[in-house]
């Protein structure tokens, strides 16, 4: 066996499935063929770092508490973040390196030809150029100085300590970390939360199945009564783009042909996971037992070993902050400090547009004149192979993506200098709501739902990120079409790709949806308002509706506490089942061979719990119902399951064309028979036999590296969120009562070192929806002392 080739194929597969905040994803097929661990690999895994480190920034101490969380104290912020960089490298260097290499389009240099396609996309999108523009913009700020210190801390570890096991296995060494790499992590996180090619997919559906089908499957608005901001008289009702035209690309639009199937299929490999979502809510002291607000947040991202999040507890001067960040980012992203607590969920606002052009070789027509593309030739280095030359083309709108003779221009809000890193840093030192509001003005991307509460009793909801306004034919329109870039259609005023934007044509901060001091407010990626907020990526409303049901019930007693919040985060009632099972039972009664299934579903409480037979039957039935409804017609049109609509659309779909001559009820019954057959073939008895942590794996997928397989609760549309098929779910559960003790949990462990006691120590508690303390108190014995001076 060619071990080098196998290793390159492995990493290519790892990076081909990258997810939000990390370059790691489960890979099963490659390391089963992998050679046994060499002695050198084991040496790198078991050597221990120094306990004394010289720091050019001053003194600091790194402790690890009982849960493996780094507790870091320092004399200055520079010394603090040097130590943070060192700690992240100590615990998660493999993650840092691979995700940085991915975004720069430098994976093939390590793994060979398997990663060329991935590198081509990232080079054409020039995320690295956007990161450089961002770093140039923030370098001379106080935050910029801390990013430099963080980078120096990472490099001190790389230069002086044994590298993690993965580097020995894959036989390469990481390049030095630089500050632009941290900005690149901002771009990666933002792309994974906002990078959507839905407009292009909708255009293809319109061409292949007709515009009416596209409108059925991708409606501009999901009709439900549980938006984030409920119009109860107390909420801010300003909504950007109210009255904006909802017309989109038609089947006759020439732009549909200009994109091309090969290009669209290629791009589909790199867009955000549309299953990713999150929950958060804030309750004011008016409804709590303590009289103080409570914040809860559980972001739903890909689950892996080690986790996507890294927890830290930091103290410098009067600032105390604890929470989680993405490896490569110095500052706490979600968490609490001495004054308040904050969390985020994805808004789904449309912050990406696409353009077609009249072209002539290396020129494109723009507003009546021919212009040269901004063109650069770049080399993709290929391990054990010839380098691949890629032409990077850009227009006034942004990069041009090309494949097999087809082109499409892109504008994305992340392709300019942004200040989100400044905002996140300012949250750590914030002294209350006004500080957080001021910092949020600098939160350019991604578009998120911020919830916040402070120790003074204030609560807050605000949509973050820059939201573009588009003009076409003299009126403001949505971005759900492919614009005529040559005519200057759909442009974003004040946007400067790969430069510094003024943002003067974007939605002003004051006009973005927000509520100051809400009593109860919940977000679960559903529609933000009842008005025409410019959002295309929001989720089915099941989780949001259920959270509001539970919060409203609890608020009536005015006795909400941490236990109440835990109960809500643990809720497993599936509103899809509540809506569909009665209809399914009505359709199935009297049919041969279904009596046992009918009895099971009739006695089921709609909860997706591990010991439930009904939950097992429902989840397999819904998957079969989806396939029975769409599969045949989609395949005839050359469309795969990536084009399936959201679950809410299927649950409420009435158009007979989708159910053939037999009708919706007959399709439901066929799906039930298929589900029973699948369950019998797999030998499942209860939901917990199927719904396990088996897909939460290390990318190398060897038994000693993987987490143990445990049964758990929750499904794709329950508040307690877990999607075993895609290993997506609650990546961090956090409950922060003002004036009380915060609690949280990770799905695994905080350490990426396989032989650490903290590699998987939180997994069982997470699977059982239990928590650990999230104290601001500095705890643990000193593991590393940082002394002023140089090594």
matplotlib code that plots the C-alpha trace (Angstrom):
import matplotlib.pyplot as plt

x = [0.0, 1.2, 1.0, 1.8, -1.0, -3.4, -2.6, -3.2, -6.5, -7.5, -6.9, -8.6, -11.7, -11.5, -11.4, -13.9, -16.5, -15.5, -18.1, -18.7, -15.8, -13.6, -11.8, -12.7, -15.5, -16.2, -14.5, -15.0, -13.4, -9.8, -8.2, -9.6, -6.8, -4.3, -1.0, -0.6, 0.7, 4.4, 6.7, 7.4, 3.7, 3.2, 6.2, 4.6, 1.3, 2.8, 5.6, 4.5, 4.9, 7.1, 5.6, 7.6, 7.4, 9.0, 6.6, 7.6, 4.3, 4.6, 3.5, 0.5, -0.6, -2.4, -4.4, -6.8, -9.9, -11.6, -13.3, -10.1, -11.0, -8.0, -8.3, -5.8, -4.8, -2.4, -1.0, -2.1, -4.3, -1.3, 0.1, -3.3, -3.9, -0.3, -1.2, -4.5, -2.7, -0.3, -3.2, -5.2, -2.2, -1.5, -5.1, -6.3, -3.3, -4.5, -7.8, -6.2, -3.8, -6.2, -9.0, -6.5, -5.0, -8.5, -9.5, -6.3, -6.7, -3.4, -4.7, -3.4, 0.1, -0.3, -2.6, -2.1, -4.6, -7.6, -7.9, -7.4, -11.1, -11.5, -8.5, -9.8, -13.0, -11.3, -8.7, -11.3, -13.3, -10.1, -11.1, -7.5, -7.6, -10.6, -8.8, -5.8, -8.0, -9.6, -6.3, -5.0, -8.1, -7.9, -4.1, -3.5, -6.3, -5.9, -7.6, -5.1, -2.3, -4.0, -4.3, -0.6, 0.1, -2.3, -0.4, 2.9, 1.6, 0.5, 3.9, 5.8, 4.1, 4.7, 8.4, 9.2, 6.8, 6.0, 3.4, 0.1, -0.3, -2.0, 1.0, 3.1, 0.4, 0.2, 3.9, 3.8, 4.5, 2.3, 3.3, 3.6, 0.3, -0.1, -2.7, -4.5, -5.1, -7.3, -9.2, -9.5, -11.2, -13.8, -14.4, -14.7, -17.2, -19.2, -19.2, -20.4, -23.3, -24.2, -22.7, -25.7, -26.3, -30.0, -30.7, -28.8, -30.6, -33.9, -33.1, -32.3, -35.5, -37.4, -35.8, -36.1, -39.5, -41.1, -41.5, -44.7, -42.7, -40.0, -42.5, -44.1, -40.8, -39.0, -41.7, -40.5, -42.3, -43.3, -46.8, -46.7, -47.4, -44.1, -41.6, -38.8, -40.3, -43.9, -46.1, -47.6, -47.3, -44.0, -41.6, -39.7, -41.7, -39.1, -38.3, -35.8, -37.1, -40.8, -42.6, -39.7, -40.5, -40.5, -40.2, -37.3, -35.5, -37.9, -37.4, -37.0, -34.2, -31.0, -29.1, -30.2, -28.3, -25.3, -24.6, -24.6, -25.1, -21.4, -20.7, -23.8, -23.0, -19.5, -20.6, -23.0, -20.1, -19.0, -22.2, -23.3, -25.1, -28.8, -29.5, -27.4, -29.4, -29.5, -31.7, -31.5, -33.8, -33.8, -36.3, -36.5, -36.6, -40.3, -40.9, -38.0, -38.0, -34.9, -36.2, -33.1, -32.9, -31.7, -30.0, -29.9, -28.2, -27.4, -25.9, -26.5, -23.4, -21.5, -20.5, -17.1, -14.1, -12.7, -15.7, -16.2, -16.0, -13.2, -14.0, -11.9, -12.1, -10.0, -9.2, -7.2, -7.6, -11.3, -12.4, -13.5, -15.0, -15.8, -17.3, -16.5, -14.6, -13.6, -10.0, -8.0, -10.1, -8.6, -11.8, -14.8, -17.6, -20.5, -20.5, -20.6, -18.5, -18.6, -21.5, -23.7, -24.2, -24.7, -25.5, -26.1, -28.2, -28.1, -30.5, -30.4, -30.4, -29.5, -26.0, -24.9, -25.8, -25.0, -24.4, -24.2, -22.2, -21.7, -18.1, -15.5, -12.5, -10.8, -13.3, -16.7, -19.2, -20.2, -22.6, -21.9, -18.2, -15.8, -13.6, -10.8, -11.3, -9.0, -7.0, -4.3, -2.7, -2.2, -0.4, -1.9, 0.9, 0.2, 2.1, 3.9, 2.4, 2.5, 1.2, -2.1, -2.5, -5.8, -7.0, -8.6, -11.0, -12.8, -15.3, -16.6, -18.9, -16.4, -14.9, -16.0, -16.5, -15.9, -16.3, -16.3, -16.9, -19.7, -19.3, -21.1, -20.1, -20.5, -21.0, -20.7, -20.5, -17.4, -15.4, -14.5, -12.7, -14.9, -14.8, -16.5, -13.2, -13.3, -16.9, -16.3, -13.3, -15.3, -18.0, -15.5, -14.8, -18.4, -19.9, -23.5, -26.1, -24.9, -21.4, -22.8, -25.0, -22.0, -19.9, -22.6, -22.5, -19.1, -20.4, -20.3, -20.8, -22.2, -25.9, -26.9, -29.6, -27.9, -29.6, -28.1, -28.9, -26.9, -26.6, -28.6, -31.7, -31.6, -32.4, -31.7, -32.3, -30.5, -29.8, -26.1, -24.3, -24.5, -27.7, -27.6, -30.3, -30.6, -32.1, -33.4, -35.5, -35.8, -37.3, -35.9, -35.9, -34.9, -31.7, -33.5, -32.5, -29.4, -28.8, -27.5, -24.1, -23.4, -26.3, -25.3, -28.5, -28.8, -25.6, -24.8, -24.1, -21.1, -19.6, -16.0, -14.8, -11.4, -11.2, -12.9, -16.6, -18.6, -21.8, -23.8, -26.3, -27.0, -29.7, -28.8, -28.0, -31.1, -33.4, -32.3, -34.8, -34.3, -36.0, -34.7, -35.7, -38.1, -39.9, -39.6, -37.9, -36.8, -34.9, -34.5, -33.6, -37.2, -38.5, -37.4, -40.6, -44.0, -42.8, -40.7, -37.3, -34.7, -34.1, -33.8, -32.1, -34.4, -35.6, -38.8, -40.5, -41.0, -38.3, -39.2, -42.9, -42.2, -39.8, -42.4, -45.1, -42.9, -41.7, -45.2, -46.5, -43.6, -44.0, -47.5, -46.1, -43.4, -41.2, -38.8, -35.4, -32.4, -34.3, -37.0, -34.4, -32.9, -36.3, -36.8, -33.4, -34.2, -37.7, -38.1, -41.7, -41.7, -44.3, -43.9, -45.4, -48.1, -49.1, -48.7, -49.3, -53.1, -53.2, -51.1, -53.2, -56.4, -54.7, -53.4, -56.4, -57.9, -54.8, -53.4, -50.3, -50.2, -52.1, -49.0, -47.6, -51.0, -51.2, -47.7, -48.3, -51.7, -50.2, -47.2, -46.7, -44.8, -41.5, -38.3, -36.9, -34.5, -36.9, -39.7, -40.8, -43.1, -40.2, -38.2, -41.2, -41.9, -38.3, -38.1, -41.5, -40.8, -37.6, -39.6, -42.4, -40.0, -38.4, -41.7, -42.9, -40.0, -37.6, -39.0, -39.8, -36.5, -34.5, -36.2, -35.2, -31.6, -32.1, -30.9, -31.9, -29.9, -32.9, -35.5, -37.4, -37.6, -39.6, -42.3, -42.9, -43.4, -45.6, -47.9, -47.6, -51.0, -50.4, -51.4, -48.6, -46.2, -48.3, -49.1, -52.4, -52.6, -52.8, -51.1, -52.7, -51.5, -48.0, -48.1, -49.1, -46.4, -43.9, -45.1, -44.7, -41.1, -40.3, -41.4, -39.3, -36.2, -36.6, -37.0, -34.0, -31.8, -33.0, -34.0, -36.4, -36.5, -35.3, -32.2, -31.0, -30.9, -30.3, -26.8, -23.6, -22.0, -21.6, -19.7, -16.3, -12.7, -11.8, -9.5, -12.4, -10.4, -12.0, -9.5, -9.9, -13.7, -16.1, -18.1, -21.5, -24.3, -28.0, -29.5, -32.7, -33.8, -34.2, -33.9, -36.8, -36.9, -35.5, -33.2, -31.5, -29.6, -29.5, -27.7, -27.7, -25.5, -23.9, -25.4, -26.8, -26.4, -22.7, -22.7, -25.5, -25.4, -27.7, -26.6, -28.8, -27.8, -26.8, -26.6, -24.4, -24.1, -24.0, -22.9, -21.8, -19.8, -20.6, -17.3, -14.4, -12.4, -9.1, -8.0, -5.3, -6.5, -4.8, -6.2, -8.8, -10.7, -10.9, -14.4, -15.3, -18.4, -20.0, -22.2, -23.5, -24.2, -26.1, -28.2, -28.8, -26.8, -24.6, -21.3, -20.5, -19.5, -17.9, -15.9, -13.8, -10.2, -9.6, -7.1, -3.4, -0.9, 0.1, 2.2, 3.8, 4.5, 7.4, 8.3, 11.2, 12.3, 13.3]
y = [0.0, 3.5, 5.1, 8.6, 8.5, 7.1, 9.9, 12.5, 11.0, 11.0, 14.7, 15.5, 13.7, 15.5, 18.9, 18.1, 17.9, 21.0, 22.5, 25.7, 26.7, 23.7, 21.9, 18.5, 16.3, 12.5, 10.3, 6.6, 5.2, 6.2, 5.4, 1.9, 1.4, 3.4, 2.0, 1.4, 4.2, 4.6, 5.1, 8.6, 9.4, 8.1, 10.1, 13.3, 12.4, 11.7, 14.3, 17.1, 20.8, 23.0, 24.4, 27.6, 29.8, 33.2, 35.7, 39.1, 40.5, 40.0, 37.6, 35.2, 31.9, 29.1, 26.7, 23.9, 23.4, 20.1, 20.1, 20.8, 24.5, 26.8, 29.4, 32.2, 35.3, 38.0, 41.4, 42.9, 42.0, 41.5, 38.9, 37.4, 36.8, 35.5, 32.8, 32.2, 31.6, 29.2, 27.4, 27.0, 25.6, 23.3, 21.9, 22.4, 23.0, 20.5, 22.2, 25.6, 24.5, 22.6, 25.2, 27.9, 25.8, 25.1, 28.7, 29.7, 27.0, 25.3, 21.8, 20.0, 21.1, 18.5, 15.9, 16.0, 15.9, 14.9, 18.5, 20.4, 21.1, 22.3, 24.6, 26.0, 27.1, 28.8, 30.4, 31.8, 33.1, 34.7, 34.4, 35.0, 38.4, 39.4, 38.4, 40.5, 43.5, 43.0, 42.7, 45.8, 47.6, 46.5, 46.1, 49.5, 49.2, 48.1, 44.8, 44.4, 44.4, 41.6, 39.5, 39.9, 38.7, 35.7, 34.8, 35.0, 32.6, 30.1, 30.3, 29.9, 26.6, 25.5, 26.4, 25.0, 22.1, 18.7, 18.7, 16.9, 13.3, 14.2, 15.9, 12.8, 10.6, 12.9, 13.7, 17.5, 20.5, 23.6, 26.9, 29.8, 31.5, 35.1, 37.7, 37.5, 33.8, 34.9, 37.2, 34.2, 32.3, 35.2, 34.7, 30.9, 31.1, 33.7, 31.8, 28.6, 30.6, 32.8, 31.3, 30.2, 29.3, 29.0, 31.6, 29.5, 26.3, 28.0, 29.2, 25.7, 24.3, 27.1, 26.0, 22.2, 22.1, 25.4, 28.6, 27.4, 24.5, 26.8, 28.9, 25.8, 24.5, 27.8, 30.3, 33.8, 33.6, 30.6, 31.2, 30.8, 32.9, 32.5, 35.0, 36.1, 39.6, 39.1, 42.1, 42.3, 46.1, 46.2, 45.3, 47.4, 47.0, 48.6, 46.2, 46.8, 46.2, 46.4, 46.4, 45.2, 43.3, 39.6, 38.6, 36.3, 34.6, 33.0, 29.9, 32.1, 34.2, 33.8, 33.9, 30.3, 29.0, 31.1, 29.4, 25.8, 22.5, 21.7, 25.0, 24.8, 21.2, 22.2, 25.2, 23.1, 21.3, 24.5, 26.2, 26.3, 23.3, 24.2, 21.9, 24.1, 26.1, 27.2, 28.2, 31.2, 33.1, 35.8, 36.3, 39.5, 39.7, 40.3, 36.6, 35.0, 33.7, 35.8, 39.0, 39.0, 38.2, 34.8, 34.1, 30.7, 29.6, 26.4, 26.8, 23.8, 23.1, 20.1, 17.7, 16.1, 15.1, 17.5, 19.8, 22.8, 25.1, 25.7, 27.0, 29.5, 31.4, 34.7, 37.4, 40.5, 43.6, 44.1, 42.1, 38.5, 36.6, 33.0, 31.2, 29.5, 30.5, 28.9, 27.7, 30.5, 33.3, 34.9, 36.3, 34.7, 34.5, 33.2, 33.5, 35.9, 38.4, 40.3, 42.4, 40.3, 37.4, 37.0, 34.4, 34.1, 32.2, 32.5, 35.1, 33.8, 37.3, 37.3, 38.8, 37.2, 38.1, 36.7, 38.4, 37.5, 39.6, 40.2, 39.0, 39.1, 37.0, 38.7, 41.7, 42.2, 44.9, 47.2, 50.2, 50.7, 50.1, 47.2, 46.6, 44.2, 41.7, 42.2, 39.1, 37.2, 33.8, 31.7, 28.4, 25.6, 23.5, 19.8, 17.3, 14.8, 16.3, 19.3, 22.6, 23.7, 27.2, 29.0, 32.3, 34.5, 37.0, 39.8, 42.4, 45.6, 43.3, 40.7, 37.4, 35.5, 31.7, 29.6, 26.0, 24.2, 27.4, 28.8, 31.8, 33.7, 36.8, 37.0, 39.7, 38.6, 40.9, 39.0, 40.0, 43.4, 44.7, 44.0, 44.8, 41.9, 40.9, 44.4, 43.9, 40.4, 41.8, 44.7, 42.3, 40.7, 44.1, 45.4, 46.9, 46.6, 47.0, 50.3, 49.0, 45.9, 48.1, 50.2, 47.2, 45.6, 48.5, 47.1, 43.6, 43.5, 39.8, 37.2, 38.3, 36.9, 37.2, 38.6, 38.1, 39.8, 40.5, 42.4, 42.5, 45.8, 43.9, 45.0, 42.6, 43.1, 41.6, 42.9, 41.6, 41.9, 42.2, 44.3, 43.8, 45.0, 46.9, 46.2, 48.2, 46.9, 48.9, 51.8, 49.8, 48.0, 44.2, 41.0, 39.2, 36.1, 36.5, 36.5, 40.1, 41.7, 42.8, 44.5, 46.8, 47.6, 45.8, 44.9, 46.6, 47.4, 51.0, 51.6, 48.1, 47.9, 44.2, 43.6, 47.2, 49.2, 49.7, 52.8, 50.6, 53.8, 51.8, 49.2, 49.0, 51.5, 50.0, 51.7, 50.2, 46.6, 44.5, 44.9, 45.0, 46.8, 45.3, 42.6, 40.6, 37.3, 36.8, 33.6, 32.8, 29.5, 30.7, 31.3, 34.4, 37.5, 39.6, 39.5, 42.1, 41.4, 41.1, 40.3, 36.7, 33.6, 31.2, 31.0, 27.7, 25.9, 27.4, 24.3, 24.9, 28.6, 27.9, 25.3, 27.5, 30.3, 27.8, 26.7, 30.2, 31.6, 28.8, 29.3, 33.1, 32.9, 31.7, 34.4, 31.8, 30.9, 29.8, 27.8, 24.5, 25.9, 26.7, 23.3, 21.7, 23.8, 22.9, 19.3, 19.4, 16.8, 17.4, 17.4, 19.8, 18.1, 14.9, 16.9, 18.3, 15.2, 12.0, 12.5, 12.9, 9.8, 7.8, 8.8, 7.7, 4.4, 3.0, 0.0, -0.8, -4.3, -4.9, -1.5, -2.2, -2.4, 0.8, 2.6, 1.5, 2.7, 6.1, 6.4, 6.0, 8.2, 11.6, 13.1, 13.2, 12.2, 10.2, 7.3, 4.8, 5.6, 3.3, 6.0, 8.4, 5.7, 5.1, 8.8, 9.8, 7.0, 7.7, 11.4, 10.6, 8.1, 10.6, 13.2, 10.7, 9.3, 12.9, 14.3, 11.6, 10.4, 13.8, 15.3, 12.5, 12.9, 16.6, 15.9, 17.1, 15.3, 15.6, 18.8, 20.5, 19.1, 22.0, 22.7, 20.3, 22.9, 23.2, 19.4, 19.2, 21.9, 21.0, 20.6, 20.9, 17.5, 17.5, 16.3, 13.3, 11.9, 10.3, 8.5, 11.6, 12.7, 10.1, 7.2, 8.6, 8.8, 5.2, 4.0, 5.9, 4.2, 0.7, 1.7, 3.0, -0.3, -2.3, -0.1, -0.5, -4.2, -4.6, -2.5, -4.4, -1.2, -1.5, 2.0, 5.5, 5.2, 2.2, 4.5, 7.9, 7.5, 9.5, 7.1, 9.8, 12.2, 10.9, 12.0, 12.6, 9.6, 7.4, 4.8, 3.2, 4.6, 8.1, 8.1, 9.0, 6.1, 5.4, 6.5, 6.7, 10.2, 12.2, 14.9, 15.3, 17.8, 20.0, 19.5, 22.1, 19.4, 19.2, 16.3, 15.1, 11.7, 11.5, 14.6, 14.8, 18.2, 19.4, 21.4, 22.2, 24.1, 24.4, 27.5, 29.0, 32.3, 33.7, 37.3, 37.2, 33.4, 30.5, 29.8, 26.3, 24.8, 21.6, 20.6, 17.5, 15.7, 17.4, 20.6, 18.9, 17.7, 15.5, 11.9, 10.8, 13.7, 13.0, 15.8, 14.4, 13.0, 13.7, 15.8, 13.5, 11.4, 14.5, 16.2, 13.1, 13.1, 17.0, 17.6, 20.5, 21.5, 24.8, 27.8, 29.9, 33.1, 32.1, 31.2, 27.5, 24.8, 24.2, 26.3, 24.3, 26.9, 30.1, 32.8, 35.1, 38.4, 38.3, 36.0, 32.4]
z = [0.0, -0.9, 2.6, 1.4, -1.2, 1.4, 3.8, 1.2, 0.2, 3.9, 4.4, 1.1, 2.4, 5.7, 4.1, 1.4, 4.2, 6.2, 8.5, 10.5, 12.6, 11.9, 9.1, 10.7, 9.6, 10.0, 7.4, 7.5, 4.4, 4.5, 7.8, 7.8, 5.3, 7.3, 8.5, 12.3, 14.4, 14.2, 17.2, 16.1, 16.0, 19.6, 20.8, 19.5, 21.2, 24.6, 25.0, 27.5, 26.9, 29.1, 32.3, 32.0, 28.9, 28.3, 26.9, 25.3, 26.6, 30.3, 33.0, 32.8, 34.3, 32.6, 34.8, 33.8, 35.9, 36.7, 33.2, 31.2, 30.6, 30.5, 33.2, 32.3, 34.3, 33.2, 34.0, 30.7, 27.8, 25.5, 28.0, 28.3, 24.6, 24.1, 26.7, 24.9, 21.7, 23.4, 25.1, 21.8, 20.1, 23.0, 22.9, 19.3, 16.9, 14.3, 14.0, 13.6, 10.9, 8.7, 8.7, 7.9, 5.1, 3.7, 3.5, 1.8, -0.9, 0.2, 1.0, -2.1, -1.1, 1.8, 0.4, -3.4, -6.2, -4.1, -2.8, -6.1, -6.6, -3.0, -3.4, -6.7, -5.1, -2.2, -4.4, -6.8, -3.9, -2.5, 1.1, 1.9, 0.1, 2.1, 5.3, 4.3, 3.7, 7.1, 8.8, 7.1, 8.4, 12.0, 12.4, 14.1, 16.6, 20.2, 19.2, 16.4, 18.9, 20.8, 17.7, 17.1, 20.7, 20.1, 16.9, 18.7, 21.4, 18.8, 17.1, 20.4, 20.9, 17.2, 17.4, 20.9, 21.8, 20.4, 17.7, 18.1, 16.9, 13.7, 12.2, 12.8, 11.2, 8.1, 8.0, 7.7, 9.9, 10.3, 8.9, 11.3, 12.3, 11.3, 12.3, 8.9, 9.7, 12.6, 10.2, 7.9, 10.7, 10.8, 7.1, 7.5, 10.3, 8.4, 5.1, 6.9, 8.3, 5.4, 2.2, 0.3, -3.4, -2.8, -5.5, -8.1, -7.0, -7.2, -10.7, -11.7, -10.3, -12.1, -15.4, -14.9, -13.2, -14.0, -12.0, -10.3, -8.9, -7.7, -5.9, -4.3, -3.0, -2.2, -1.0, -0.2, 3.2, 5.4, 6.6, 10.4, 13.5, 15.5, 14.2, 16.5, 17.0, 17.8, 17.2, 20.7, 21.0, 22.9, 20.1, 17.6, 14.4, 12.0, 9.3, 6.4, 2.9, 3.9, 0.6, -1.4, -4.6, -4.1, -7.8, -8.5, -11.4, -13.9, -16.0, -19.1, -17.6, -19.7, -16.4, -15.7, -18.7, -18.0, -14.7, -16.0, -14.2, -13.8, -12.1, -9.9, -8.9, -8.0, -6.0, -4.0, -2.4, -0.6, 0.6, 4.2, 5.7, 5.5, 8.4, 10.8, 13.2, 16.8, 19.8, 22.1, 24.3, 27.0, 29.8, 31.8, 35.6, 35.3, 34.8, 36.8, 40.4, 41.2, 39.6, 37.3, 33.6, 32.2, 28.9, 27.3, 24.0, 22.3, 18.8, 16.5, 14.5, 13.3, 16.1, 16.0, 18.0, 19.2, 19.3, 17.1, 20.2, 22.6, 26.1, 28.0, 31.3, 31.2, 33.8, 33.3, 35.5, 36.2, 33.2, 33.8, 30.8, 30.2, 27.2, 23.9, 20.8, 17.6, 17.5, 15.9, 17.3, 20.5, 22.0, 23.6, 21.0, 23.2, 26.9, 29.9, 31.7, 35.0, 33.7, 31.4, 29.1, 25.3, 22.7, 19.0, 16.4, 12.7, 11.2, 7.6, 6.0, 2.3, 2.2, -1.1, -4.7, -8.1, -11.4, -15.1, -17.6, -21.3, -21.8, -24.5, -23.5, -20.6, -20.7, -19.3, -20.2, -17.4, -17.7, -21.4, -21.5, -21.7, -18.7, -18.1, -15.4, -12.4, -13.3, -11.4, -12.0, -8.9, -8.5, -6.4, -5.1, -5.4, -3.3, -5.5, -8.6, -10.9, -9.6, -10.9, -12.3, -11.5, -13.0, -10.4, -12.0, -10.2, -11.3, -9.6, -7.6, -6.4, -7.5, -10.6, -10.2, -13.2, -14.2, -17.6, -19.5, -17.2, -15.0, -12.3, -10.4, -6.6, -4.1, -0.5, 2.5, 3.8, 0.8, 2.2, 5.3, 8.4, 12.1, 13.7, 15.5, 17.2, 18.2, 19.7, 21.7, 23.0, 24.3, 26.6, 28.4, 28.1, 31.3, 30.3, 27.6, 26.2, 25.7, 23.9, 21.7, 20.8, 20.0, 17.9, 15.5, 14.5, 14.0, 10.2, 9.6, 9.9, 10.3, 13.7, 16.3, 19.4, 22.7, 25.8, 29.5, 32.1, 35.8, 35.9, 34.7, 31.0, 28.1, 24.4, 21.0, 17.9, 14.4, 13.7, 10.4, 7.3, 5.2, 1.6, -0.2, -4.0, -6.8, -10.1, -12.7, -10.2, -7.3, -4.4, -4.8, -3.0, -3.9, -5.1, -8.7, -10.8, -11.6, -14.9, -13.7, -17.0, -16.5, -12.9, -11.7, -8.0, -6.9, -3.2, -2.7, -0.4, -0.9, -1.8, -2.4, -1.1, 0.2, 2.9, 2.5, 3.6, 3.9, 3.1, 0.9, 3.5, 6.1, 8.9, 12.3, 13.9, 11.3, 11.8, 13.7, 17.4, 20.8, 23.8, 27.1, 25.8, 28.5, 26.6, 23.3, 21.6, 18.4, 16.5, 13.0, 12.1, 10.3, 12.2, 11.7, 10.1, 7.6, 4.5, 6.1, 3.5, 4.6, 2.4, 4.8, 7.7, 9.1, 9.5, 12.5, 14.6, 17.2, 17.5, 17.9, 20.6, 22.6, 22.7, 23.8, 26.7, 27.6, 27.5, 29.8, 32.2, 32.2, 33.5, 36.9, 37.1, 38.6, 35.8, 37.0, 35.7, 36.2, 33.8, 31.2, 31.4, 31.0, 27.8, 26.4, 27.0, 25.3, 22.6, 21.4, 17.6, 16.1, 12.7, 14.3, 16.1, 12.7, 10.5, 12.6, 12.9, 9.1, 8.7, 11.0, 9.2, 5.9, 7.2, 9.2, 7.6, 5.4, 5.6, 7.6, 9.4, 12.6, 14.8, 13.4, 13.8, 17.4, 18.1, 16.6, 18.2, 21.7, 21.1, 22.8, 19.8, 21.9, 20.2, 23.2, 23.2, 24.6, 22.2, 19.4, 18.0, 17.6, 15.7, 13.4, 12.8, 11.9, 9.3, 8.0, 7.5, 5.5, 3.4, 2.9, 1.6, -0.8, -2.0, -2.7, -4.6, -5.7, -9.0, -10.5, -9.2, -10.8, -14.1, -14.0, -13.0, -9.4, -6.3, -2.7, -2.2, -3.9, -1.5, 0.2, 3.9, 6.1, 6.7, 3.0, 2.7, 5.7, 4.3, 0.6, -1.1, -4.8, -6.3, -8.9, -6.2, -5.1, -8.5, -9.3, -6.0, -3.9, -0.7, 1.6, -0.6, -0.6, 3.2, 3.4, 1.0, 3.1, 6.2, 4.7, 3.6, 7.1, 8.7, 6.2, 6.9, 10.7, 10.4, 8.2, 10.6, 13.6, 15.6, 18.5, 19.9, 18.8, 21.0, 18.9, 15.9, 17.5, 19.0, 19.1, 16.5, 13.9, 16.3, 15.2, 14.9, 11.2, 11.3, 12.5, 14.4, 17.4, 20.0, 18.7, 18.3, 21.1, 22.6, 21.1, 23.4, 22.9, 23.1, 22.6, 20.1, 16.4, 13.6, 14.7, 18.5, 20.9, 22.2, 18.9, 17.4, 13.8, 13.8, 10.0, 9.6, 13.1, 13.7, 17.0, 20.1, 20.0, 23.3, 25.8, 28.1, 30.7, 32.3, 35.1, 36.1, 39.8, 39.8, 38.7, 35.0, 33.6, 30.3, 28.5, 25.4, 23.3, 24.1, 25.8, 25.7, 24.9, 21.4, 23.0, 22.8, 26.0, 28.1, 30.7, 29.1, 25.6, 26.0, 29.6, 28.9, 26.3, 28.5, 30.4, 27.1, 25.8, 28.9, 28.8, 32.0, 32.7, 34.4, 36.3, 34.2, 36.9, 36.4, 39.4, 38.4, 39.3, 38.9, 39.5, 37.5, 34.4, 32.6, 33.9, 31.3, 32.3, 30.8, 28.4, 25.6, 25.4]

ax = plt.figure().add_subplot(projection="3d")
ax.plot(x, y, z, "-o")
ax.set_aspect("equal")
plt.show()
